[in-house]
Amino acid sequence: MKKTIALVAHDDQKVNMAEWANKHIQQLSKHNLVGTEGTCEALENITGLTVQALGHGPDGGDIIVANEVLQGNIDILIFMIDARTPHGHEHDIQTLIRICVLKDVPIALNKKSAELMFSSEMMKEEME
């Protein structure tokens, strides 16, 4: 079943996101991919995947993604966060995470949790 997967990565995590996406390029290419502008650009340039941009993270992109979650348009969120760097839009980030929790949308916040999510039996069954 085709899903919509949101991909978001802070600047210092875009390489990790691209490495992870390259590893899962076959699975990802079967689904609708959306994300924030910088992440979309990085993924398209590095992996060749088509990712629809929903807005620039610091300019409200995280809130736009959160709204898509609220509308039931996002099935999975992979958000590789940089926990070491303060972000001016921290409230937006926390809102996105909170809404995913409230709406029971699976969320991975780093490369290892994304790896675990995509290798789970439940994910394999749902992704086929």
Secondary structure, 3 states (H helix, E strand, C coil): CCCEEEEEECHHHHHHHHHHHHHCHHHHCCCEEEECHHHHHHHHHHHCCCCEECCCHHHCHHHHHHHHHHCCCCCEEEEECCCCCCCCCHHHHHHHHHHHHHCCCCEECCHHHHHHHHHCHHHHHHHC
